[in-house]
Amino acid sequence: MGYPRGSLTRVPVVDDVDSQQATRLSLREIWAGLVRPAFSDSHFWIIQAMVVTTFFIDLGGDLAQNAHLIPLPGFVWIVLLFVPVAYGGRYFGIVGSLGAALSGMILVIPEMLLFQHSVEQQLGTYSITAIMIIVAFVTGERLEEIQAIKRALAATDELFRSQQRSSIVFENSVAA
């Protein structure tokens, strides 16, 4: 246990190690979150709209590259999937970031199979997809840790205010 910096009274604070272990999701919890997404949450639908928009941008980039309208390889547009991955991690933690990454893969991989691509383009797409999964894990986990620390700080502040209120009541009490 530690104590908040700069406080005159000693109020226990949850250690970072304790809060990290308490907030880590098990693989079962992650799987359950991916299988049963939060359909009622508007952020879920914003993530899905971002993924679909990125898919259409990627599809347009592929079509334009195949028609020799732009010199960029079509897989470059997949990098935009990092936006919904980060957004999903922000609102749903590791489940949200992984869900966004998997939604993007569900749309992008079949598109890769429909159009003719060079080996370099396929490797580029699969490399970006693999990196996106890794980033989804790291982003989601880190954002969950940040949220856990914020919750621990809020609980510590509430405990500190409660202690102050009780000490004021005790000091002003006639019976004491």
C-alpha positions in Angstrom: 0.0 0.0 0.0 1.1 3.5 -0.7 -0.1 7.0 0.1 -1.0 9.9 -2.1 1.7 12.3 -2.8 1.4 15.7 -1.1 -1.3 14.7 1.4 -1.0 15.5 5.0 -3.0 12.5 6.2 -2.2 9.0 5.3 -4.8 7.4 3.2 -4.2 3.9 1.7 -3.9 3.7 -2.0 -4.0 0.5 -4.1 -0.6 -0.4 -5.5 -0.1 -0.4 -9.3 0.7 -4.1 -9.1 -2.5 -4.9 -7.2 -4.7 -2.9 -9.6 -3.1 -4.4 -12.7 -3.6 -8.0 -11.4 -7.2 -7.2 -10.3 -8.2 -5.7 -13.7 -6.5 -8.1 -16.1 -9.1 -10.0 -18.1 -8.8 -13.7 -18.5 -8.9 -15.2 -21.9 -12.4 -16.5 -21.1 -13.6 -13.0 -20.3 -12.0 -11.6 -23.5 -13.6 -14.4 -25.5 -17.0 -13.7 -23.9 -16.7 -10.0 -24.7 -15.9 -10.8 -28.3 -18.7 -13.3 -28.7 -21.3 -11.0 -27.1 -20.5 -7.4 -28.1 -22.2 -4.4 -26.6 -24.8 -3.9 -29.3 -26.7 -1.4 -27.2 -23.7 0.9 -26.9 -23.4 3.7 -29.5 -19.6 3.4 -29.4 -19.8 -0.1 -30.7 -21.7 1.1 -33.8 -19.2 4.0 -34.3 -16.4 1.4 -34.3 -18.3 -0.7 -36.8 -18.9 2.3 -39.0 -15.2 3.2 -38.9 -14.3 -0.4 -39.9 -16.8 -0.4 -42.8 -15.6 3.0 -44.0 -12.0 1.8 -43.9 -13.0 -1.3 -45.9 -14.6 0.9 -48.6 -11.5 3.1 -48.7 -9.3 0.0 -49.0 -11.6 -1.4 -51.7 -11.5 1.9 -53.6 -7.7 2.0 -53.3 -7.4 -1.5 -54.6 -9.7 -0.8 -57.5 -7.8 2.4 -58.3 -4.4 0.7 -58.1 -5.6 -2.2 -60.3 -6.8 0.3 -62.8 -3.4 2.1 -62.6 -5.0 5.3 -61.5 -2.8 5.6 -58.4 0.7 4.3 -57.9 0.1 3.4 -54.2 -0.4 -0.3 -53.5 -3.9 -1.0 -52.4 -2.9 -2.5 -49.0 -1.7 0.9 -47.8 -5.3 1.9 -46.9 -5.6 -0.9 -44.4 -3.4 1.2 -42.1 -6.6 3.2 -41.4 -7.9 0.3 -39.4 -5.7 1.4 -36.6 -8.2 4.3 -35.9 -11.1 2.0 -34.9 -8.7 -0.3 -33.1 -7.6 2.6 -30.9 -11.1 3.9 -30.5 -12.4 0.5 -29.5 -9.6 0.2 -27.0 -10.5 3.5 -25.5 -14.1 2.6 -24.8 -14.0 -1.2 -24.4 -10.4 -2.0 -23.5 -8.8 -5.0 -25.0 -12.1 -6.5 -26.0 -13.0 -3.4 -28.1 -9.6 -3.1 -29.7 -9.5 -6.8 -30.6 -13.1 -6.7 -31.8 -12.3 -3.8 -34.1 -9.2 -5.6 -35.5 -11.2 -8.8 -36.1 -14.0 -6.9 -37.7 -11.5 -5.3 -40.1 -9.9 -8.7 -40.8 -13.3 -10.2 -41.6 -13.8 -7.6 -44.3 -10.3 -7.2 -45.6 -9.2 -10.8 -46.0 -12.0 -11.9 -48.4 -11.4 -8.8 -50.4 -7.8 -9.8 -50.7 -8.9 -13.1 -52.2 -11.4 -11.6 -54.7 -8.9 -9.3 -56.5 -5.7 -10.3 -58.1 -2.8 -9.1 -55.9 1.0 -9.5 -56.2 2.8 -11.4 -53.6 4.2 -8.2 -52.2 0.7 -6.8 -51.8 -0.5 -9.9 -50.1 2.5 -10.0 -47.7 1.9 -6.3 -47.0 -1.7 -6.8 -46.2 -1.0 -9.8 -43.9 1.9 -8.0 -42.2 -0.2 -5.0 -41.5 -3.0 -7.2 -40.2 -0.6 -9.1 -37.9 0.8 -5.8 -36.6 -2.8 -4.6 -36.1 -3.6 -7.6 -33.9 -0.5 -7.0 -31.8 -1.3 -3.3 -31.5 -4.9 -4.2 -30.5 -3.6 -6.3 -27.6 -1.1 -3.7 -26.4 -3.5 -0.8 -26.9 -6.4 -2.5 -25.2 -4.3 -3.7 -22.3 -2.6 -0.4 -21.7 -5.9 1.5 -21.8 -7.5 -0.9 -19.4 -4.5 -0.3 -17.0 -5.0 3.5 -17.3 -8.7 3.1 -16.6 -8.0 1.0 -13.6 -5.5 3.5 -12.3 -8.1 6.3 -12.7 -10.7 4.2 -10.8 -8.2 3.6 -8.0 -7.3 7.3 -7.8 -11.0 8.2 -7.7 -11.6 5.7 -5.0 -8.6 7.0 -3.1 -9.9 10.6 -3.4 -13.3 9.5 -2.2 -11.8 7.8 0.8 -9.7 10.9 1.5 -12.8 13.1 1.4 -14.7 10.7 3.6 -11.9 10.7 6.1 -11.8 14.5 6.1 -15.6 14.7 6.6 -15.6 12.3 9.5 -12.6 14.1 11.2 -14.5 17.4 10.8 -17.6 16.0 12.3 -15.6 14.4 15.1 -13.7 17.6 15.9 -16.9 19.7 15.9 -18.9 17.2 18.0 -19.9 18.3 21.4 -19.8 14.7 22.7 -16.2 14.2 21.7 
